[in-house]
Amino acid sequence: MQRSAGILLFRRSPGLEVLLGHMGGPYWAGKDEHAWSIPKGLYEEPEQPLDAALREFAEELGQPAPAAAYEPLGEFRVSSGKVLTVFAGEGDADVSSITSNTFRLEWPPRSGRLQQFPELDGAAWFALDAARTKAVKGQLPVLAALEKRLA
């Protein structure tokens, strides 16, 4: 079973907002609803989940995660079958320009051409209600867990 870890960064300004990244690549191009994700990625032991989550945040946004008291929010089985371990932390990050790492994909399909695409092609802060329509459906339980934790 593959495992991934991510950071759900939140702020209160004055209402609750969460940071999500728009997934890069041709499949997600032009899509907005349910096309955003928390910064996350795969890891393998002996790397610890929080270390992986902090690494992925930096790789996908091009900046380190802000200093915060990151607390485990839970483990969630996502639609891909992976188990996603999420850490929540209160902080702020400038998302006006991000620099994401890239992945290679044959595009167009069966063309033999490998192209580079960013893992995230943008990031933004969303009020929790808006985040429910932006986040990929497999991560909606993550948003619910944050709301319950902060209630």
N, C-alpha and C positions, 0 to 999 in steps of 0.2 A: 504494500500500500504506500502510495506517495504521500508525503507530508509537506505542507507549506505553512508559512508563518507570515503574519502581517501586523501592521500598526493601524489602529483606528484612532487618528488624532482628532480631538474635538476642542472646541472653544465656546465660550459663552460671550456673545457680543451683540446685544444683551441676550438674545435667544440662543439655544443650542445649535451649533453648526458642526458638521463633520467634513473632513477633507477626503475627497475621492479623486482618482485619476481616470481619465478617459483612455480606454484601451486602444493601443495602436495597431496598425496593420490594416490590410485591405478589407477584412471581414467587418471591422468596426467602423470603417470610414463612413461618414455621413449618418451614423446612427447616434442617437442621444439617449433615448429612453432605454433603461436597463443595459447600458453600455459602459458604465463606470464601475470602478473597483477600488477597494482599499489597496495601498501599496503592499504587495506580498510576493512571495516566491518560494520555490522549492528549497529544501535543505535535507541533509542527511546527517545521521549521527557520525561523529560525536558533537557536531555543532548543536548548540542549545537553541531552542525556538526563539527566545528573545534576541539573541545575537543575530540569528537569521533575519528576523523581522526588521531589526535596525539596519542591517546590511542592505536588505531589499529596499527599504525606504530611501536610503542614500543612492542606490543604483538607479531606482526608477524616477527619482525626483532631481537627482544631481545635487543634493544638499543633505547634510546629516539631519536625522530626526532631532527636533528640539529637545533640550534637557527637560525631562518630565519624570514623574513617578509612574512608570508604565506598569499596569496591573493586568494580570491574566483576565480576559473577558470570557474565554471558553474555547472549546474545540468544536468545530462545526464540519459536518460532512457536506461537501459541496457537490453540485451536479456532476462534476467530472469524476467523482468517486474519491478525490483526495480528501484528506483531513486537514482543515485549516485551523491553526492555532492563532488566536487574535489577542493582542495586547492593546489596551486602551490607555491613552494618556492625554492630559489637558495641556495644550500648548498652541503655538501659532507658527505658521510657516508662510513664506512669501511664495505664492504659486503663479506670479505674473509671468515668469519664464522658467521652465524646467528643462533639464537636460537628462533624458532617459537613456539607459543602455538600450541596445538593439538586439534583434533576433533575425535570423535568416529564414526566408521562406521562398519556396518556388512560386513565383507569380508572374504572369497568370498561371493557373494550374496546368500541368503537363506541358509547359512551355520550355522547360529545361533552364530557365533563367532564375537564378537565385538573387533575391533582392534583400536589402536590409530595411527593417522597419523598427521604429521605437516601440518599446514595451508600453509606454504611456506617451500619448501625444499631447496631453494637456492635463491640468489639474485645477480644481476649484473647490471652494467652500460652499456647502449647501446646508440650508435649514433641514432639520430632520424629515419633515414632511416631503420636501422636494427630493431629498436623498432617497426616499423610498421609491420614487419613480425613476431615478437615475441609476441606482446601484443594480448590478446584475442580480437576478432573482435569487440565486444561490446564497447571496450575502445579506438578504433581508433579515434572516434570524440574527445576524451580527448587530444590525442596527437596533433590533428589538431588545437584544441583550444589553446594549449600552443604555437605552432608554430606561429599562428596568433597573439597571445598576445605579443610575443617577436619580431615580425617582425618590 
